[in-house]
Amino acid sequence: MSIARSRRSTRGRGNKAGSQAKRSADGFEQLPFGTITLPHQPFQVIDDDQLEMIHQASLSILSRTGVNFLNPRAQQILKQNGVDIDASSRARFDPEMVTETIKTAPSTFTVHARNPTRNLSFGANQLNITPVSGPPNVSDLERGRRSGNWQDYCDFLRLAQSLNVVHFTAGHPVEPIDIPVPIRHYDATRAMITLTDKIYRAYALGEERILDTLEMARIARGVSEEQFAQEPSIVTIVNANSPLQYDIPMLGGMIEMASRNQPIVITPFTLAGAMAPTTLAGALAQQNAEFLAGAVFSQLVNPGAPIIYGGFTSNVDMKTGSPAFGTPENCKSMMIGAQLARRYQVPYRSSNVTASNAPDGQAVYESMMSLWAAFMGHTNMLHQGLGWLEGGLCASFEKMIMDAEMIQHMIEFSKPLTVNADTLALDAINDIGPGGHFFGHEHTLERFEHAFYSPMISDWSNFETWQDKGSLRAVERANKLKNKLLAEYKEPDFEQDRLEELDAFIAKRKEQGGAKAD
């Protein structure tokens, strides 16, 4: 998308890319929906020689130490392609085979939404952002912290549809634990399909669940199986069980996704000092080895299957053992991960994360560290982009709005500066001269309405005015905007015949007992 500013309505389908709207009565406005284009060169944390050392260390890990593949189907696929697997399920990879096999993965690809204006491009200098995914708890100012539930799950989806900086929903924004596990993915996926018209994520937790979600995605788009395979339409995330292991359910999901040409985000969870070495170089070598093992496997299932390199290396607090996020080490790792992804010419995923237990100053500065690393390092998919708290254990409504504001700041920062005779304003400077002001000059009057970024929740008034308006802090203003967006939300249109087919499929699968656990 162009990152030039567009005044946006928040109502219903008025959020579609390309439409224009004036500022709402209370001053709320958004940047337009669309893949973000990063115009600058990516920041390089380490040089090419250091990057090559990490790559070679990863190949050594794969050939010497190996990676466990616990799924029997996956083991068979690996054996058929010449990978050595011992009796303990340990696979060891030939370095030359690794470097050649990963070359079949595409460097860019498009994911297709049921609403074509929501299609997204991945790779190169494109960035797409998702909200928080997977926490068991949820919080807001009105009701405090509580267990994940269906109502809050749906409200997060409504916000995801309403906020233009949310490009797609990559999983359950909060886990609706009041729905039984065997049928949860049916209701949750139906809600993602109907409450938003953006792309979404399937959970790679076993073959039955992923096959159910794939079929629901195909029905939602109203396409044949052949077209569905030619036009990727749903994303999944596969996590390595660090250190150096892929489990049965994740591999089952990976096989079904790769065989149908649907994108897989391969993401090791390497916490330095816990599931990875205490040194960042060692943790990154392990992360890279785990990614390469998963990437090679996906290409053995289906050469050319789209994949994304998922980077999630951070560190633990060595005093408590708790995960730490938004740290200097976390941000270095994010940016080096992006360098590795560019080396293999595949898109890259990182996250907007914090260890803070509240939407407070700590949450903001740790998230801003993450956002700077993502934007300057050229992340292509920013997962957990809005609403993450407590190291991923809680989804916060207020934090989702605060993150949207911070992301808009970053988008506007990334907008190229125009330098020409008009913007240099030499005539205006000459007219005003020393000691004057520009408030009433024609140059200002022609530009003041759209001259600068207009925030969603920031309050730039003086202290007395802010006090007269109730002395609302940023988190309270975020709460107010959250409630406004939910009150004004309108469900996007959905073709009736597709909805009927979708509901018939769900009803049949529920009658059959839902998905069995792998």
TIGU-991511 format. One record per residue (C-alpha): residue in one letter; x, y, z. Coordinates in steps of 0.5 Angstrom, whole numbers, always signed. Example, Ala and Ser with C-alpha at 12.3 -4.5 7.8 and 13.67 -1.06 7.14 Angstrom:
2
SITE  A  +25  -9  +16
SITE  S  +27  -2  +14
END
This chain:
518
SITE  M  +0  +0  +0
SITE  S  +2  +7  +0
SITE  I  +3  +10  +7
SITE  A  +1  +17  +5
SITE  R  -4  +19  +10
SITE  S  -12  +18  +9
SITE  R  -17  +20  +13
SITE  R  -21  +14  +15
SITE  S  -28  +12  +17
SITE  T  -29  +7  +23
SITE  R  -36  +5  +21
SITE  G  -37  -2  +18
SITE  R  -34  -3  +11
SITE  G  -32  +4  +10
SITE  N  -25  +1  +12
SITE  K  -24  -2  +5
SITE  A  -18  +0  +2
SITE  G  -18  +6  -2
SITE  S  -24  +10  +1
SITE  Q  -24  +17  +4
SITE  A  -27  +20  +10
SITE  K  -27  +26  +14
SITE  R  -25  +26  +21
SITE  S  -30  +23  +26
SITE  A  -34  +28  +31
SITE  D  -29  +26  +37
SITE  G  -23  +26  +32
SITE  F  -21  +19  +31
SITE  E  -18  +17  +25
SITE  Q  -14  +12  +22
SITE  L  -9  +10  +16
SITE  P  -11  +6  +10
SITE  F  -12  -1  +10
SITE  G  -6  -5  +6
SITE  T  +0  -8  +6
SITE  I  +6  -4  +9
SITE  T  +11  -2  +4
SITE  L  +18  -1  +8
SITE  P  +22  +4  +3
SITE  H  +29  +4  +7
SITE  Q  +34  -1  +7
SITE  P  +34  -6  +12
SITE  F  +39  -5  +18
SITE  Q  +44  -10  +19
SITE  V  +46  -12  +26
SITE  I  +52  -17  +24
SITE  D  +56  -17  +18
SITE  D  +56  -22  +12
SITE  D  +62  -26  +15
SITE  Q  +58  -27  +22
SITE  L  +52  -29  +18
SITE  E  +56  -34  +15
SITE  M  +58  -37  +21
SITE  I  +51  -37  +24
SITE  H  +49  -41  +18
SITE  Q  +55  -46  +18
SITE  A  +54  -47  +25
SITE  S  +47  -49  +24
SITE  L  +49  -54  +18
SITE  S  +53  -57  +23
SITE  I  +48  -58  +28
SITE  L  +43  -61  +23
SITE  S  +49  -66  +21
SITE  R  +52  -67  +27
SITE  T  +47  -67  +33
SITE  G  +40  -67  +29
SITE  V  +33  -66  +30
SITE  N  +28  -70  +33
SITE  F  +22  -72  +28
SITE  L  +17  -75  +32
SITE  N  +11  -76  +27
SITE  P  +11  -83  +23
SITE  R  +9  -80  +17
SITE  A  +14  -75  +17
SITE  Q  +19  -80  +18
SITE  Q  +17  -84  +12
SITE  I  +18  -77  +8
SITE  L  +25  -76  +10
SITE  K  +27  -83  +9
SITE  Q  +24  -83  +2
SITE  N  +28  -77  +1
SITE  G  +35  -80  +4
SITE  V  +35  -77  +10
SITE  D  +38  -81  +16
SITE  I  +34  -82  +22
SITE  D  +36  -87  +27
SITE  A  +31  -91  +32
SITE  S  +30  -85  +37
SITE  S  +27  -81  +31
SITE  R  +33  -77  +30
SITE  A  +34  -74  +23
SITE  R  +41  -72  +21
SITE  F  +41  -67  +15
SITE  D  +47  -67  +9
SITE  P  +49  -60  +9
SITE  E  +49  -60  +1
SITE  M  +42  -63  +1
SITE  V  +39  -57  +6
SITE  T  +42  -51  +2
SITE  E  +39  -54  -5
SITE  T  +33  -56  -2
SITE  I  +31  -49  +1
SITE  K  +32  -46  -6
SITE  T  +25  -49  -8
SITE  A  +21  -44  -3
SITE  P  +18  -38  -6
SITE  S  +21  -31  -4
SITE  T  +14  -28  -5
SITE  F  +7  -30  -5
SITE  T  +0  -27  -4
SITE  V  -5  -30  +1
SITE  H  -12  -29  -2
SITE  A  -18  -27  +3
SITE  R  -25  -28  +1
SITE  N  -26  -21  +0
SITE  P  -21  -19  -5
SITE  T  -19  -12  -3
SITE  R  -16  -16  +3
SITE  N  -11  -20  -1
SITE  L  -4  -19  +2
SITE  S  +3  -20  -1
SITE  F  +9  -23  +3
SITE  G  +16  -22  +2
SITE  A  +21  -17  +0
SITE  N  +20  -10  +3
SITE  Q  +12  -12  +5
SITE  L  +10  -12  +12
SITE  N  +3  -15  +15
SITE  I  +1  -15  +22
SITE  T  -3  -19  +26
SITE  P  -6  -18  +33
SITE  V  -5  -22  +39
SITE  S  -6  -30  +39
SITE  G  -7  -36  +44
SITE  P  -7  -33  +51
SITE  P  -11  -36  +56
SITE  N  -13  -30  +59
SITE  V  -16  -23  +58
SITE  S  -17  -16  +61
SITE  D  -20  -9  +60
SITE  L  -21  -4  +65
SITE  E  -28  -5  +66
SITE  R  -28  -13  +68
SITE  G  -20  -14  +70
SITE  R  -17  -20  +68
SITE  R  -21  -26  +67
SITE  S  -20  -33  +63
SITE  G  -21  -33  +56
SITE  N  -28  -34  +53
SITE  W  -33  -34  +47
SITE  Q  -35  -26  +48
SITE  D  -28  -23  +49
SITE  Y  -26  -28  +43
SITE  C  -31  -25  +38
SITE  D  -30  -18  +41
SITE  F  -23  -18  +39
SITE  L  -25  -20  +32
SITE  R  -29  -14  +32
SITE  L  -23  -10  +33
SITE  A  -19  -14  +29
SITE  Q  -24  -12  +23
SITE  S  -25  -5  +25
SITE  L  -17  -3  +26
SITE  N  -14  -2  +19
SITE  V  -7  -4  +22
SITE  V  -9  -11  +23
SITE  H  -8  -14  +17
SITE  F  -10  -21  +19
SITE  T  -12  -25  +25
SITE  A  -7  -30  +26
SITE  G  -10  -35  +31
SITE  H  -15  -34  +37
SITE  P  -14  -27  +40
SITE  V  -16  -30  +46
SITE  E  -17  -38  +47
SITE  P  -25  -39  +48
SITE  I  -24  -44  +54
SITE  D  -31  -44  +55
SITE  I  -32  -48  +48
SITE  P  -30  -56  +49
SITE  V  -23  -57  +45
SITE  P  -26  -62  +40
SITE  I  -31  -57  +37
SITE  R  -27  -51  +39
SITE  H  -24  -50  +32
SITE  Y  -31  -50  +28
SITE  D  -34  -44  +32
SITE  A  -27  -40  +33
SITE  T  -26  -41  +25
SITE  R  -33  -39  +23
SITE  A  -33  -33  +27
SITE  M  -26  -31  +24
SITE  I  -29  -32  +17
SITE  T  -36  -28  +19
SITE  L  -34  -23  +24
SITE  T  -28  -21  +19
SITE  D  -27  -21  +12
SITE  K  -19  -21  +12
SITE  I  -15  -27  +12
SITE  Y  -14  -32  +18
SITE  R  -10  -37  +21
SITE  A  -11  -45  +22
SITE  Y  -8  -48  +28
SITE  A  -3  -54  +26
SITE  L  -5  -58  +32
SITE  G  -6  -65  +28
SITE  E  -9  -67  +22
SITE  E  -16  -67  +23
SITE  R  -17  -60  +26
SITE  I  -12  -57  +20
SITE  L  -16  -61  +15
SITE  D  -23  -58  +18
SITE  T  -20  -51  +18
SITE  L  -18  -52  +10
SITE  E  -24  -54  +8
SITE  M  -28  -48  +12
SITE  A  -23  -43  +8
SITE  R  -24  -46  +1
SITE  I  -32  -46  +3
SITE  A  -31  -39  +5
SITE  R  -28  -37  -1
SITE  G  -33  -41  -6
SITE  V  -27  -44  -10
SITE  S  -25  -51  -12
SITE  E  -20  -55  -9
SITE  E  -15  -54  -15
SITE  Q  -16  -46  -15
SITE  F  -15  -47  -7
SITE  A  -8  -50  -8
SITE  Q  -6  -45  -13
SITE  E  -9  -39  -9
SITE  P  -6  -40  -2
SITE  S  -12  -37  +3
SITE  I  -10  -39  +10
SITE  V  -4  -39  +14
SITE  T  -1  -43  +20
SITE  I  +4  -43  +25
SITE  V  +9  -49  +26
SITE  N  +13  -48  +33
SITE  A  +19  -53  +34
SITE  N  +19  -56  +41
SITE  S  +26  -53  +42
SITE  P  +31  -55  +43
SITE  L  +31  -59  +37
SITE  Q  +25  -63  +36
SITE  Y  +18  -63  +32
SITE  D  +12  -66  +35
SITE  I  +7  -71  +32
SITE  P  +1  -66  +32
SITE  M  +5  -60  +29
SITE  L  +8  -64  +23
SITE  G  +1  -67  +22
SITE  G  -1  -60  +21
SITE  M  +5  -58  +17
SITE  I  +4  -64  +12
SITE  E  -3  -62  +10
SITE  M  -2  -55  +9
SITE  A  +5  -56  +5
SITE  S  +1  -61  +1
SITE  R  -4  -56  -1
SITE  N  +1  -50  -2
SITE  Q  -2  -46  +4
SITE  P  +3  -42  +8
SITE  I  +7  -45  +14
SITE  V  +10  -40  +19
SITE  I  +16  -44  +22
SITE  T  +18  -41  +28
SITE  P  +23  -44  +34
SITE  F  +22  -42  +41
SITE  T  +29  -41  +43
SITE  L  +29  -37  +50
SITE  A  +37  -36  +51
SITE  G  +38  -39  +58
SITE  A  +33  -44  +58
SITE  M  +31  -48  +51
SITE  A  +37  -45  +48
SITE  P  +45  -43  +50
SITE  T  +46  -37  +54
SITE  T  +49  -33  +48
SITE  L  +45  -30  +43
SITE  A  +50  -33  +37
SITE  G  +49  -40  +40
SITE  A  +41  -39  +41
SITE  L  +41  -36  +34
SITE  A  +45  -42  +31
SITE  Q  +40  -47  +34
SITE  Q  +34  -43  +32
SITE  N  +37  -43  +25
SITE  A  +38  -50  +25
SITE  E  +31  -51  +27
SITE  F  +28  -47  +22
SITE  L  +32  -50  +17
SITE  A  +30  -57  +19
SITE  G  +22  -55  +18
SITE  A  +24  -51  +12
SITE  V  +27  -57  +8
SITE  F  +21  -62  +11
SITE  S  +16  -57  +8
SITE  Q  +20  -57  +1
SITE  L  +20  -65  +1
SITE  V  +13  -65  +2
SITE  N  +11  -60  -4
SITE  P  +17  -57  -7
SITE  G  +15  -49  -8
SITE  A  +10  -49  -2
SITE  P  +10  -42  +1
SITE  I  +14  -42  +8
SITE  I  +16  -36  +13
SITE  Y  +22  -36  +17
SITE  G  +19  -35  +24
SITE  G  +24  -31  +29
SITE  F  +22  -32  +36
SITE  T  +29  -32  +40
SITE  S  +29  -28  +46
SITE  N  +32  -29  +53
SITE  V  +30  -31  +60
SITE  D  +31  -27  +67
SITE  M  +37  -30  +70
SITE  K  +34  -28  +77
SITE  T  +27  -31  +76
SITE  G  +27  -36  +70
SITE  S  +22  -32  +67
SITE  P  +22  -30  +59
SITE  A  +23  -23  +58
SITE  F  +21  -19  +52
SITE  G  +22  -13  +48
SITE  T  +29  -13  +51
SITE  P  +36  -11  +47
SITE  E  +37  -18  +46
SITE  N  +30  -20  +44
SITE  C  +31  -14  +39
SITE  K  +38  -16  +36
SITE  S  +35  -23  +35
SITE  M  +29  -21  +31
SITE  M  +34  -17  +26
SITE  I  +39  -22  +25
SITE  G  +33  -27  +24
SITE  A  +31  -22  +18
SITE  Q  +38  -22  +16
SITE  L  +38  -30  +16
SITE  A  +31  -30  +12
SITE  R  +34  -26  +7
SITE  R  +40  -30  +6
SITE  Y  +35  -36  +4
SITE  Q  +30  -31  +0
SITE  V  +24  -33  +4
SITE  P  +19  -28  +8
SITE  Y  +21  -27  +15
SITE  R  +16  -27  +22
SITE  S  +17  -23  +28
SITE  S  +13  -21  +34
SITE  N  +11  -14  +38
SITE  V  +12  -17  +45
SITE  T  +13  -15  +52
SITE  A  +13  -18  +59
SITE  S  +9  -13  +63
SITE  N  +3  -15  +67
SITE  A  -1  -9  +65
SITE  P  -2  -4  +59
SITE  D  +3  +1  +63
SITE  G  +10  +5  +61
SITE  Q  +14  -2  +61
SITE  A  +9  -5  +56
SITE  V  +10  +1  +52
SITE  Y  +17  +2  +52
SITE  E  +18  -6  +51
SITE  S  +13  -6  +45
SITE  M  +17  +0  +42
SITE  M  +23  -3  +42
SITE  S  +20  -9  +38
SITE  L  +17  -5  +33
SITE  W  +23  -1  +32
SITE  A  +27  -8  +31
SITE  A  +21  -10  +26
SITE  F  +20  -4  +22
SITE  M  +28  -3  +21
SITE  G  +30  -10  +20
SITE  H  +25  -11  +15
SITE  T  +20  -16  +18
SITE  N  +15  -19  +13
SITE  M  +10  -21  +18
SITE  L  +9  -18  +25
SITE  H  +5  -23  +29
SITE  Q  +3  -22  +36
SITE  G  +3  -15  +34
SITE  L  -3  -12  +38
SITE  G  -6  -13  +45
SITE  W  +0  -18  +48
SITE  L  +1  -18  +55
SITE  E  +5  -22  +61
SITE  G  +9  -25  +56
SITE  G  +3  -28  +52
SITE  L  -1  -30  +58
SITE  C  -6  -25  +57
SITE  A  -10  -21  +51
SITE  S  -11  -14  +53
SITE  F  -16  -10  +50
SITE  E  -13  -3  +52
SITE  K  -6  -5  +50
SITE  M  -9  -7  +43
SITE  I  -11  +0  +42
SITE  M  -5  +3  +44
SITE  D  -1  -2  +40
SITE  A  -5  +1  +34
SITE  E  -3  +8  +36
SITE  M  +4  +6  +36
SITE  I  +4  +2  +29
SITE  Q  +1  +8  +26
SITE  H  +7  +12  +29
SITE  M  +12  +7  +26
SITE  I  +8  +7  +19
SITE  E  +8  +15  +19
SITE  F  +15  +15  +21
SITE  S  +17  +10  +15
SITE  K  +13  +15  +10
SITE  P  +19  +18  +5
SITE  L  +20  +25  +6
SITE  T  +18  +29  +0
SITE  V  +24  +35  -1
SITE  N  +22  +40  -7
SITE  A  +21  +47  -8
SITE  D  +14  +47  -5
SITE  T  +16  +43  +1
SITE  L  +22  +47  +2
SITE  A  +18  +53  +3
SITE  L  +23  +59  +1
SITE  D  +18  +64  -1
SITE  A  +14  +63  +6
SITE  I  +20  +63  +10
SITE  N  +22  +70  +6
SITE  D  +15  +73  +7
SITE  I  +15  +72  +14
SITE  G  +22  +73  +16
SITE  P  +26  +74  +23
SITE  G  +21  +74  +29
SITE  G  +15  +73  +25
SITE  H  +10  +66  +25
SITE  F  +7  +62  +20
SITE  F  +0  +60  +23
SITE  G  -4  +65  +18
SITE  H  +1  +64  +12
SITE  E  -2  +62  +6
SITE  H  +3  +56  +6
SITE  T  +0  +54  +13
SITE  L  -7  +55  +11
SITE  E  -6  +50  +5
SITE  R  -3  +45  +9
SITE  F  -5  +45  +16
SITE  E  -11  +40  +16
SITE  H  -7  +34  +13
SITE  A  +0  +37  +14
SITE  F  +2  +32  +20
SITE  Y  +0  +25  +23
SITE  S  -6  +26  +27
SITE  P  -6  +21  +33
SITE  M  -12  +16  +35
SITE  I  -11  +17  +43
SITE  S  -5  +21  +44
SITE  D  -7  +28  +48
SITE  W  -3  +34  +46
SITE  S  -7  +39  +49
SITE  N  -4  +43  +55
SITE  F  -5  +41  +62
SITE  E  -11  +45  +64
SITE  T  -15  +43  +58
SITE  W  -13  +36  +59
SITE  Q  -15  +36  +66
SITE  D  -21  +40  +64
SITE  K  -23  +33  +60
SITE  G  -22  +29  +66
SITE  S  -15  +28  +66
SITE  L  -15  +21  +62
SITE  R  -9  +17  +62
SITE  A  -7  +14  +55
SITE  V  -10  +7  +58
SITE  E  -16  +10  +59
SITE  R  -17  +14  +53
SITE  A  -15  +7  +49
SITE  N  -21  +4  +53
SITE  K  -26  +9  +51
SITE  L  -24  +8  +44
SITE  K  -24  +1  +44
SITE  N  -32  +1  +47
SITE  K  -33  +6  +41
SITE  L  -31  +1  +36
SITE  L  -34  -4  +39
SITE  A  -41  +0  +39
SITE  E  -40  +2  +32
SITE  Y  -38  -5  +29
SITE  K  -42  -8  +23
SITE  E  -41  -15  +21
SITE  P  -38  -15  +14
SITE  D  -42  -18  +8
SITE  F  -42  -26  +7
SITE  E  -45  -29  +1
SITE  Q  -51  -33  +4
SITE  D  -50  -39  +0
SITE  R  -43  -40  +2
SITE  L  -45  -39  +9
SITE  E  -50  -44  +9
SITE  E  -45  -49  +6
SITE  L  -40  -47  +12
SITE  D  -46  -48  +17
SITE  A  -48  -55  +14
SITE  F  -40  -57  +14
SITE  I  -40  -55  +21
SITE  A  -46  -59  +23
SITE  K  -44  -65  +20
SITE  R  -37  -65  +23
SITE  K  -40  -64  +30
SITE  E  -45  -69  +29
SITE  Q  -39  -74  +28
SITE  G  -36  -72  +35
SITE  G  -31  -66  +32
SITE  A  -23  -67  +31
SITE  K  -20  -73  +35
SITE  A  -13  -71  +39
SITE  D  -7  -73  +36
END
